[in-house]
């Protein structure tokens, strides 16, 4: 039996030490007579001996220990890059290379194969390295296979892998095997779980499926179909059709090729009822063989169903069953976080809050932001999908559940809970994410950035995130929320309270200038559209000194805010304009947007104030108006005469006022729909009127990325750009790109 290469039929589940979890499982499945594409494993010993022959094994092990010690610091990336360079320097030993060449030629002289990492700690009952080590598809020829083999070896020391090893106490010398397996040219593929990974229900099988190669499911690039099958029978309980914009297939050159799907195909079912049940039967055979719940990957090609991987479900806990759910609400920001509960009655209790705890409150306002920054997740009694807590959580990238109604009563200080922001639920105890939720990011799966006619901007509120977000494929900032910046820059003090003191104006100017420059410099020369401070009395009354300046309103959402407030409080608005002028002297990519404009006369007064300010002589300044009030559709021709350059549609407020539903109401949340025909009609009127009057148009909201067909309708209407939260950038670019191509194709066919 070879020291360096083992065919699948020579391996079993006990061979993890030499073949890794993936290789051992593929061998076990093959020996059990289950349908597995042919292949072999380059053993972990091949990796270790190659390091020894290169004289670098001891040095790599020493460097690995040093990397573990800095796993929680910024130094980790550099430490990992050094180790990976040493692995590449060692290369493949000559006798190892010879055995690999012989095994590859047995698959076929020009076989197309996948080269997949199989770490010796991977996919075992106590750990899950799924998606962390490298995988390469459509490899062709022995040179390509050997190159990708070394890439897999090097991926053993990626920063995410090293950090995971440190967190789980896996500090032994790591080793890695590599699977080389014939490619399956999948027409359909996906994953199957023999227990529901979200509820722990062992009586159900959950199958996810998509068109083409399975990487679109594993990486989360599309919304797959979901089929829930009862094990008894088995019988199909539920089939949910996903929304698929594209599929990945093997192209003529052997490399991955993206093919866009038309709306009809993308919305059609991947599996018939009979096919879903047959897949469930196959999954049951795998579970019965292993004697425990399994997470497996499947593919269908030319009518044949193949298994390309199986692993135990490592995160299935008994306490994950029904009854462990503590509270439920609206899924406001995705992700899963574990931490201790800290209930706070107000932001003034922030000193009680410890970094990494779960913040639980009745509701949040801008003065909560310093505390929210330190939270692992947010849970509130009130609020809807567009409330303050939801917006800030999405920008911070932390899980958030809002509108629970009773979280502050049910959750107890100090108890450990799991917040699932995607499901809108809070569970008792510690529940780790299911293995399939870890995205697989490799050089083969990172998509190229597509050039679009419709610009994609980002919404931003936190200056400290500017550099990070500016590095993303984004055309600029379409909405820079000033109110969050103000409360942060002024340490939670109401601006007018600050300005009433000696030196207050200077402090306001200095702090705001610093914050704005951090954003404009990061994005230069791309535009940054600054939305002037949009005070709402209920939010800003809670700021220090705010009670002296903010009236009490029954419905502040449509009360004293926006443009009208600048007319009534010209001194604060004038100071804000002077800050913008100061920033534009250094970074002229900053532009101004006026929110919540209701009437012509108030906008005229605002424009006069701008003309009288230091900005008044700056003809390169773009002046935007937010279309949040339906009356904007009527006044656009008059706004154009006042010198307005662009209209930005605030879809949250516009939907609220068109449908007459409070956007923060959890009770009425099902009524709030940006895709309602009445809302779409108003949006189209605004876009058409703006185009006829020489204005650009944008839309600020998540609907282009979350609502099927919404992006295509905007593009068809002629919108110039959209602006979304950073977590929705990739999905929005994909939706916009698909929409533009469909419309171009339709236009070409109609000629």
PyMOL commands that set and color helices and strands:
alter all, ss='L'
color gray80, all
select helices_A, chain A and resi 8-10+13-31+44-53+57-69+76-90+94-107+142-155+159-168+215-218+263-266+273-290+318-320+347-352+366-372+388-396+407-410+435-437+463-470+482-489+495-499+504-523+537-540+546-548+556-558+562-568+570-586+600-612+632-641+651-659+669-671+677-692+703-706+710-717+726-750
alter helices_A, ss='H'
color red, helices_A
select strands_A, chain A and resi 5-7+39-42+112-119+135-140+176-182+188-193+204-211+225-230+235-240+246-250+256-260+294-301+304-312+325-328+330-333+336-343+358-361+377-380+399-402+416-420+425-428+455-460+476-481+527-531+590-594+623-627+646-650+696-700+721-724
alter strands_A, ss='S'
color yellow, strands_A
deselect
rebuild
show_as cartoon
